[in-house]
């Protein structure tokens, strides 16, 4: 009788562990599905490339950088933001040195950003220092 009780206890213990493992696996799968859906939903990217005037000082360029970097905290339609400076060894940047990469959920959000008073004010700060600019917008696929 004792072996039967031991066997029963072992099976009961094992099944409890399987239930917890199953619940954990289901939660992990649910989280993965949500993350995948978030990644898979198309996003509108707005890429801005600047070439600064040779007459602009490092301090003036830094003011432009800081002003652009402040926009995501001022304009709620910006859902993602990053920036950096060109470091490509290919020398194909045509003098464009600064890249700003913004993400929007919709074209309406992007259009709100373009006409937003803080974006217009940024243009007043950056404009005198920009020798050239390239902008590309695209939907992620």
C-alpha positions in Angstrom: 0.0 0.0 0.0 2.9 2.3 0.8 4.3 2.2 -2.8 0.8 3.1 -4.2 0.6 6.1 -1.9 4.1 7.1 -2.9 3.3 6.7 -6.6 0.1 8.7 -6.1 1.9 11.5 -4.3 4.6 11.5 -7.0 2.0 11.8 -9.8 0.1 14.5 -7.9 3.3 16.5 -7.4 4.3 16.1 -11.0 0.9 17.2 -12.3 1.0 20.3 -10.1 4.3 21.3 -11.7 2.9 20.7 -15.2 0.0 23.0 -14.5 2.3 25.8 -13.4 4.6 25.2 -16.4 1.6 25.2 -18.7 0.3 28.5 -17.2 3.8 30.1 -17.5 4.1 28.9 -21.1 0.7 30.3 -22.0 1.6 33.7 -20.5 4.9 33.7 -22.4 3.1 32.9 -25.6 0.5 35.6 -25.0 3.2 38.2 -24.4 5.1 37.1 -27.5 1.9 37.5 -29.6 1.3 41.0 -28.2 4.9 42.0 -28.9 4.7 40.6 -32.4 1.5 42.4 -33.1 3.1 45.6 -32.0 6.1 45.0 -34.2 4.0 43.9 -37.1 1.7 46.9 -37.1 2.9 49.4 -39.8 4.6 52.5 -38.5 5.2 55.7 -40.4 8.9 56.6 -40.4 10.1 60.2 -41.0 13.8 60.5 -41.8 15.5 63.9 -41.7 19.1 64.4 -42.9 20.9 67.7 -42.4 24.0 69.2 -43.9 25.1 72.2 -41.9 26.5 75.4 -43.3 30.3 75.6 -43.0 29.8 79.0 -41.4 27.8 77.5 -38.5 29.8 77.0 -35.3 29.9 73.9 -33.2 27.8 75.7 -30.6 25.1 76.7 -33.1 25.0 73.1 -34.4 24.6 71.9 -30.9 21.7 74.3 -30.4 20.0 72.8 -33.4 20.6 69.3 -32.1 19.2 70.2 -28.6 16.2 71.9 -30.2 15.4 68.8 -32.4 16.0 66.5 -29.4 13.4 68.4 -27.4 10.6 67.9 -29.9 9.5 64.4 -28.7 8.8 65.8 -25.2 6.7 68.6 -26.7 4.8 66.8 -29.5 2.8 63.8 -28.3 2.3 62.5 -31.9 6.0 61.5 -32.0 5.9 57.8 -31.0 9.6 57.0 -31.4 12.7 59.1 -31.9 16.4 58.6 -32.3 19.2 60.5 -33.9 22.9 60.2 -34.7 25.7 61.4 -36.9 27.0 59.9 -40.0 29.9 57.5 -39.6 29.7 55.6 -42.9 33.1 54.8 -44.4 31.5 54.8 -47.9 31.7 58.6 -48.2 28.3 58.7 -50.0 26.5 61.1 -47.6 26.9 64.1 -49.8 27.7 66.3 -46.8 24.6 65.2 -44.8 25.9 64.6 -41.3 23.0 64.4 -39.0 20.1 61.9 -39.1 16.9 62.2 -37.2 14.5 59.3 -37.2 10.9 59.8 -36.0 8.1 57.3 -35.8 4.4 58.1 -36.1 1.3 56.0 -35.9 -0.5 57.7 -38.8 -0.1 60.3 -41.6 -2.4 62.5 -39.6 0.0 62.4 -36.6 2.9 63.2 -39.0 0.9 66.1 -40.5 0.1 67.4 -37.0 3.9 67.3 -36.2 4.8 69.2 -39.4 2.5 72.1 -38.5 2.9 72.0 -34.7 4.1 75.3 -33.3 7.1 73.7 -31.6 8.2 72.2 -34.9 7.7 75.5 -36.6 9.8 77.2 -33.9 12.5 74.5 -34.4 12.6 75.5 -38.1 13.3 79.1 -37.0 16.3 77.8 -34.9 17.6 75.4 -37.5 16.9 77.2 -40.7 19.8 79.7 -40.6 22.3 76.8 -40.2 21.0 74.3 -42.7 22.9 74.1 -46.0 20.8 71.1 -47.3 18.1 68.8 -46.0 16.7 65.5 -47.2 13.4 64.1 -45.8 12.0 60.7 -46.6 8.8 59.3 -45.2 7.8 55.6 -45.5 5.5 53.0 -44.0 7.3 50.1 -42.5 6.7 46.7 -44.1 
